[in-house]
């Protein structure tokens, strides 16, 4: 498993974003978790973080922005 990459996602309605996140994580051999869960994780150990979200009312899911604000 690749411990230097993680994929964060939020998938609400049809589950399309989680399908993409799962596929990307399998291809990269890394973890994928919901953005809300990432708020309690130490993300400094990762050299690359992928973000994925459906578009809700013209913007990404607010949880992704919360994670980004938490990053250095």
C-alpha positions as CSV (number, residue, x, y, z in Angstrom):
1,X,0.0,0.0,0.0
2,X,1.2,3.5,-0.9
3,X,1.3,5.4,2.4
4,X,2.3,8.7,0.9
5,X,-0.9,9.3,-1.0
6,X,-4.5,9.6,0.2
7,X,-7.7,10.4,-1.6
8,X,-10.4,12.5,0.2
9,X,-13.9,12.6,-1.0
10,X,-17.5,13.6,-0.3
11,X,-20.2,11.7,-2.1
12,X,-23.8,12.4,-1.2
13,X,-26.5,11.6,-3.8
14,X,-25.8,8.9,-6.4
15,X,-22.5,7.6,-5.1
16,X,-20.6,8.5,-8.3
17,X,-17.8,10.4,-6.4
18,X,-17.1,7.4,-4.1
19,X,-16.9,5.1,-7.1
20,X,-14.3,7.4,-8.6
21,X,-12.4,7.8,-5.3
22,X,-12.4,4.0,-4.8
23,X,-11.1,3.4,-8.3
24,X,-8.3,6.0,-8.0
25,X,-7.3,4.6,-4.6
26,X,-7.1,1.1,-6.0
27,X,-5.1,2.2,-9.0
28,X,-2.7,4.2,-6.8
29,X,-2.7,1.6,-4.0
30,X,-3.6,4.1,-1.3
31,X,-6.3,4.9,1.3
32,X,-9.5,6.8,0.5
33,X,-11.6,8.4,3.2
34,X,-14.4,10.9,3.5
35,X,-13.3,14.5,4.0
36,X,-15.2,14.7,7.3
37,X,-13.0,11.8,8.6
38,X,-9.9,13.6,7.4
39,X,-10.6,16.4,9.8
40,X,-9.4,14.2,12.6
41,X,-6.4,12.7,10.7
42,X,-2.8,13.9,10.6
43,X,-2.5,14.7,6.9
44,X,1.1,16.0,7.2
45,X,2.4,12.5,6.6
46,X,1.1,12.4,3.0
47,X,3.1,13.9,0.0
48,X,0.0,14.0,-2.2
49,X,-3.7,14.4,-1.3
50,X,-6.4,14.0,-3.9
51,X,-9.7,15.7,-3.4
52,X,-13.0,14.7,-4.9
53,X,-16.6,16.0,-4.6
54,X,-19.8,16.4,-6.5
55,X,-20.8,19.9,-7.2
56,X,-23.5,21.2,-4.9
57,X,-25.3,24.4,-5.8
58,X,-22.3,25.5,-7.9
59,X,-19.5,24.6,-5.5
60,X,-17.6,21.6,-4.0
61,X,-18.9,20.1,-0.7
62,X,-18.0,22.4,2.3
63,X,-16.2,19.5,4.1
64,X,-13.4,19.7,1.4
65,X,-12.9,23.4,2.2
66,X,-12.7,22.6,5.9
67,X,-9.9,20.1,5.2
68,X,-8.0,22.6,3.0
69,X,-8.2,25.2,5.7
70,X,-6.7,22.8,8.2
71,X,-3.7,22.1,6.0
72,X,-0.4,24.0,6.4
